[in-house]
Amino acid sequence: MEYDLEKRTLKFSKSVVNYLSKIGKTTINKPLILQLVRSATSVGANYREANNASSKKDFTNKISISKKEINETKYWIELLAEILPENEKKDLRDIWQEAKELTLIFNKIYYNSKNKKPTEEFPEEIKQ
């Protein structure tokens, strides 16, 4: 398990880019692929910016962006999974699992930075 979140988000971005570079491109999946690359690589970039924030408010804002981008990434993964053949989905499932874990992490960081408890809409894992 990777605990350095900067390294972990970079590894996640690389895994998305590497996976997408190997799948066949069509007129249908190409826009989804471009959106997925943008959102997946934005997660780590915004987290790095958060680590160099000039204030707590700036930090919380950048974490909020990372949180939104990882959620958007899951959306694009779900859409892409709908149109890919089954033999191209195994690695996408692994990417999805990592996106799910990063979602939990960024939700926790965000709510800790706001000194708030997560609302009922979040899974039990976050409320601890």
C-alpha positions in Angstrom: 0.0 0.0 0.0 1.4 3.4 -1.1 1.2 6.0 1.7 2.9 8.9 0.0 -0.1 10.5 -1.7 1.9 12.5 -4.2 3.6 9.3 -5.4 0.3 7.4 -5.3 -1.5 10.0 -7.4 1.3 10.1 -9.9 1.3 6.3 -10.1 -2.5 6.5 -10.7 -2.1 9.0 -13.5 0.6 6.9 -15.1 -1.6 3.8 -14.9 -4.5 5.6 -16.6 -2.3 7.0 -19.3 -0.6 3.7 -20.0 -3.8 1.8 -20.0 -5.5 4.3 -22.4 -2.5 4.2 -24.8 -3.0 0.5 -25.3 -6.7 0.3 -26.1 -8.2 0.8 -29.5 -9.5 4.2 -30.4 -12.9 4.8 -32.0 -14.9 7.9 -32.8 -17.1 6.9 -29.8 -14.4 6.3 -27.2 -11.9 9.0 -28.2 -13.7 11.9 -26.5 -14.1 9.7 -23.3 -10.4 8.9 -23.3 -9.4 12.5 -23.6 -11.7 13.5 -20.7 -10.4 10.6 -18.6 -6.8 11.6 -19.2 -7.6 15.2 -18.2 -9.4 14.4 -15.0 -7.1 11.6 -13.9 -4.0 13.6 -14.3 -5.5 16.6 -12.6 -6.0 14.8 -9.3 -2.3 14.6 -8.5 -1.5 18.0 -10.0 -4.0 19.7 -7.7 -2.9 17.6 -4.7 0.7 18.8 -5.3 -0.6 22.4 -5.5 -2.4 21.8 -2.2 0.8 20.7 -0.5 2.3 24.1 -1.5 -0.8 26.1 -0.5 -0.3 29.6 0.9 -3.1 29.2 3.4 -5.5 26.7 4.9 -8.2 28.1 2.7 -6.0 27.6 -0.4 -5.2 24.1 0.8 -8.9 23.2 1.2 -9.7 24.7 -2.2 -7.0 22.6 -4.0 -8.1 19.4 -2.1 -11.7 20.2 -3.1 -10.6 20.3 -6.7 -8.7 16.9 -6.4 -11.9 15.5 -4.8 -14.0 16.7 -7.7 -11.5 15.5 -10.3 -11.3 12.0 -8.8 -15.1 11.8 -8.9 -15.1 13.0 -12.5 -12.5 10.3 -13.3 -14.8 7.6 -11.9 -17.6 8.9 -14.2 -15.4 8.6 -17.3 -14.3 5.2 -16.3 -17.9 4.1 -16.0 -18.8 5.4 -19.4 -15.7 3.9 -21.0 -16.4 0.5 -19.4 -19.9 0.5 -21.0 -18.4 0.5 -24.5 -15.2 -1.5 -24.2 -15.1 -5.2 -25.0 -14.8 -7.5 -22.0 -11.2 -8.4 -22.8 -10.1 -4.8 -22.3 -11.8 -4.2 -18.9 -9.5 -6.1 -16.4 -7.0 -3.3 -16.0 -9.8 -0.7 -16.0 -11.3 -2.5 -13.0 -8.0 -2.1 -11.2 -7.9 1.6 -12.1 -11.5 2.0 -10.9 -10.6 0.4 -7.5 -7.7 2.8 -7.1 -10.0 5.7 -8.0 -12.5 4.5 -5.4 -9.8 4.5 -2.7 -8.5 7.9 -3.7 -12.1 9.2 -3.5 -12.3 8.0 0.1 -8.9 9.6 0.9 -9.7 13.0 -0.6 -13.1 13.1 1.0 -11.4 12.4 4.4 -8.7 15.1 3.8 -11.3 17.6 2.7 -13.6 17.1 5.7 -10.6 17.1 8.1 -9.4 20.4 6.6 -12.8 21.9 7.1 -13.1 20.4 10.6 -16.4 18.9 9.7 -17.7 15.4 9.8 -18.8 13.8 6.5 -22.5 13.9 5.8 -24.7 10.9 5.6 -24.2 10.6 1.8 -20.7 9.3 2.3 -19.8 5.6 2.9 -19.2 4.4 6.4 -15.4 4.1 5.7 -15.1 7.9 5.7 -17.1 8.6 8.9 -14.5 7.0 11.2 
